[in-house]
Amino acid sequence: DTEVTQTPKHLVMGMTNKKSLKCEQHMGHRAMYWYKQKAKKPPELMFVYSYEKLSINESVPSRFSPECPNSSLLNLHLHALQPEDSALYLCASSQGVVETQYFGPGTRLLVL
Amino acid sequence: AQSVAQPEDQVNVAEGNPLTVKCTYSVSGNPYLFWYVQYPNRGLQFLLKYITGDNLVKGSYGFEAEFNKSQTSFHLKKPSALVSDSALYFCAVRPALSGGYQKVTFGIGTKLQVIP
């Protein structure tokens, strides 16, 4: 089973809202990732978690706050976003940071 | 700095014909190479990877890719295209190093259109 699930599928939020994206995997993977993808562009890495610890932050603005409550879950907390943050947010996981990444279906975010 | 080039924004092929989606890369040392497919409004699905060994790699849904070190290429192929293969295809590379996270660089994607 190579399934990564993400909720919600779609999210519309105002610039003053606080919302969270959730990602879950039950493959025993110890590395999890957040990516941002704009239309017709490749995914851009945002964060890497390894063994539930943040190991990479690709200079992401503080209005994006990741959290890894346990080895199966990864959250992305959103606050005071801008319209240009509208994108598809993808979660991925891998056995370790050197292994193949498996992606979830994504959350389509629209910031008004 | 590592990079991936997918020279064609779009590839059109008739159903039943062979297809090729091109990818060339640049990386320090040996590469790990990947192909992913993305259907509209969906995440990326892993197709295949080259780590080491046989230069011809077989993957999901009848796809295969050939690693060519001298040409730094990793073209994706399928002998007979299906309409359902129509999607966006991403090639990706990372250095073949262990001991910690190595950044995966994606190409800009190639849209494959299979015509009935």
HADDOCK unambig.tbl for C-alpha pairs under 7 A between the chains (distance, minus, plus):
assign (segid A and resid 41 and name CA) (segid B and resid 108 and name CA) 5.74 0.50 0.50
assign (segid A and resid 42 and name CA) (segid B and resid 106 and name CA) 6.05 0.50 0.50
assign (segid A and resid 42 and name CA) (segid B and resid 107 and name CA) 6.46 0.50 0.50
assign (segid A and resid 42 and name CA) (segid B and resid 108 and name CA) 5.18 0.50 0.50
assign (segid A and resid 42 and name CA) (segid B and resid 109 and name CA) 6.56 0.50 0.50
assign (segid A and resid 90 and name CA) (segid B and resid 43 and name CA) 6.61 0.50 0.50
assign (segid A and resid 97 and name CA) (segid B and resid 100 and name CA) 6.33 0.50 0.50
assign (segid A and resid 97 and name CA) (segid B and resid 101 and name CA) 4.95 0.50 0.50
assign (segid A and resid 98 and name CA) (segid B and resid 98 and name CA) 6.45 0.50 0.50
assign (segid A and resid 98 and name CA) (segid B and resid 100 and name CA) 6.77 0.50 0.50
assign (segid A and resid 98 and name CA) (segid B and resid 101 and name CA) 6.01 0.50 0.50
assign (segid A and resid 98 and name CA) (segid B and resid 102 and name CA) 6.84 0.50 0.50
assign (segid A and resid 102 and name CA) (segid B and resid 46 and name CA) 6.52 0.50 0.50
assign (segid A and resid 103 and name CA) (segid B and resid 43 and name CA) 5.96 0.50 0.50
assign (segid A and resid 103 and name CA) (segid B and resid 44 and name CA) 5.59 0.50 0.50
assign (segid A and resid 103 and name CA) (segid B and resid 45 and name CA) 6.53 0.50 0.50
assign (segid A and resid 104 and name CA) (segid B and resid 43 and name CA) 5.50 0.50 0.50
assign (segid A and resid 105 and name CA) (segid B and resid 42 and name CA) 4.84 0.50 0.50
assign (segid A and resid 105 and name CA) (segid B and resid 43 and name CA) 3.92 0.50 0.50
assign (segid A and resid 106 and name CA) (segid B and resid 42 and name CA) 6.36 0.50 0.50
assign (segid A and resid 106 and name CA) (segid B and resid 43 and name CA) 5.42 0.50 0.50
